[in-house]
Amino acid sequence: MVRWNFNAWGGKYDDQIADGKIPFLMNRWLELPVFNAGIVLEGGSIDVNGKGCVLTSRSCLLNSNRNPQLTKSNLEELLMEYLGVVKVIWLNKGVAGDDTDGHIDDIARFTSPTTIVCAYEDNPDDENYAALKENYEILTRATDQEGNPFTVIKLPMPAPISDDGQRYPASYTNFFIANHVVIVPVFDDPHDGEAIRILQAQFPDRNVIGINARAMVEGFGTFHCGTQQQPRP
């Protein structure tokens, strides 16, 4: 297992720093060799296609509150070494209201080794419009580990969810893939059904289920943020 350092999303929450001890507790149960990467990285900041590519964002992984001593080149070398990938695809900014500085799981996700679903905002007046359009364009130009272009599918964004001026990072890309189902956050929004249909087409061997995450997103994350898959032994 790989142990990544954890600093509570760039030092934002002092009472969460102790979560960095979890890998050691897990290892007591699993009794696996532990590789210490020595860099700050959260699970929501990366997504892999299982064939050699990893998606991440500049706004998070290159943020001065994570690994200020490392350059983009340094980080790429470490990601390749500890994730076993051969190519890093960098997107730019995350969604509005995201306290993680731009986790990839609210922006774009692999649904197969060759296909990516990408959060896209159609309303030019929305604060997410420019950043998500830029990320989509980056992905349409990107190629996989063998130099082939990806199939990039737009996933709509729900309408803004906010409270007392605080916008929350609601996004349909924060889905969780389990063995037989895909759990998708929905928000009692007109775009919920469209998002479910798009994702069901991407996972024909799984049942895609929408669960209302309106209250959950007030904690600044939904299902992918709150889970961690564990491979079968």
TORPAPA-774925 format. One record per residue (C-alpha): z, x, y; residue in one letter. Coordinates in steps of 0.05 Angstrom, whole numbers, plus 5000, padded with zeros to 4 digits. Each point is the difference from the previous one (the first is absolute). Layout:
N
ZXYa/...
% end
This chain:
233
500050005000m/498850225072v/505649965050r/497649905071w/504850095058n/502249375037f/502449985072n/500449245011a/493049905028w/500250565051g/507549975014g/500149275021k/505749754957y/506050454989d/503249524950d/493950084954q/500050764994i/504149964935a/494049684966d/497350714993g/504950104943k/496649484956i/495250484965p/505950404974f/503449374975l/493649784966m/499350674966n/506849934968r/497349404963w/492950244987l/501550734986e/493250245026l/498350665032p/500449945076v/495050325048f/502450065071n/494149945048a/504350195060g/496649515048i/501849325028v/495849454969l/501249274986e/496549614944g/496949515049g/496550575037s/495150164944i/495449624952d/495950334945v/493849794960n/502350354936g/493850445000k/501650525052g/500349665069c/506049835043v/500049555061l/505050145056t/500749955076s/500450525055r/505049585040s/505050044943c/499150644960l/498150435060l/505449705044n/504750525032s/505949614972n/498050144927r/497550724989n/499250325068p/499450704970q/493849824960l/492749955021t/495049504972k/497450554955s/507050174974n/501349274984l/493349924964e/501750604956e/506849724982l/497249304985l/494850314955m/505250424964e/505249464989y/495749394992l/494550334960g/494649765048v/493950375024v/498549615064k/504149715057v/497249435042i/503449945068w/500249355038l/502949975070n/504949485025k/503949474964g/501249275017v/504049765060a/507549934988g/500250504942d/506350415007d/497450504948t/495050285050d/494049764960g/501149934926h/493449954962i/502549404960d/499249565062d/493050275015i/495750144938a/500950014924r/495950204940f/498549424954t/496050444953s/497850735000p/493949815041t/502349415042t/504749955060i/502549375035v/501250135074c/504049585049a/495449765054y/501449615064e/494349575027d/503349815066n/498250525053p/505949785041d/505050184945d/503650675007e/497950184929n/492649905013y/498050715022a/504350384951a/497949604939l/492750015020k/500450765005e/503350064932n/494749554969y/494450435029e/503350634973i/500249704930l/492749785003t/498250735012r/504850294949a/498050244931t/503950064935d/501850634960q/492850044975e/496849885068g/498249274989n/501349475053p/505349484989f/499149254999t/504349785060v/502149275004i/503149705062k/506549634990l/501949535057p/506450085040m/504849425009p/501549765070a/505450405036p/507149874976i/505350165051s/506949815023d/503050135069d/494350455018g/500550414936q/493550004960r/500750094925y/495050394956p/497149414961a/494150214957s/496949764935y/498850724977t/507550064984n/498849714931f/503450254936f/495950124937i/503849864935a/497650024928n/497349284999h/500749745071v/498950215073v/505349755048i/497249885070v/504049865063p/497849355034v/502549735066f/498349255003d/493850225037d/492949734998p/497550674973h/504749984939d/495049664954g/494350465020e/504350624987a/502049744931i/492749854982r/497750695021i/505450344960l/499149564939q/492750224997a/502450735000q/505049894944f/496549544949p/504750224944d/506349815039r/502749375030n/500450095076v/506049625026i/501849885073g/507449975017i/502449815070n/502650635034a/501149725070r/507550144998a/499250654962m/495350315051v/505649965052e/502850594961g/493650375019f/496849994932g/498149554941t/498650094926f/496950694995h/505250265049c/505749734959g/497850224930t/498150624961q/495849974937q/502450374939q/494750214949p/501149834928r/502350614959p/
% end
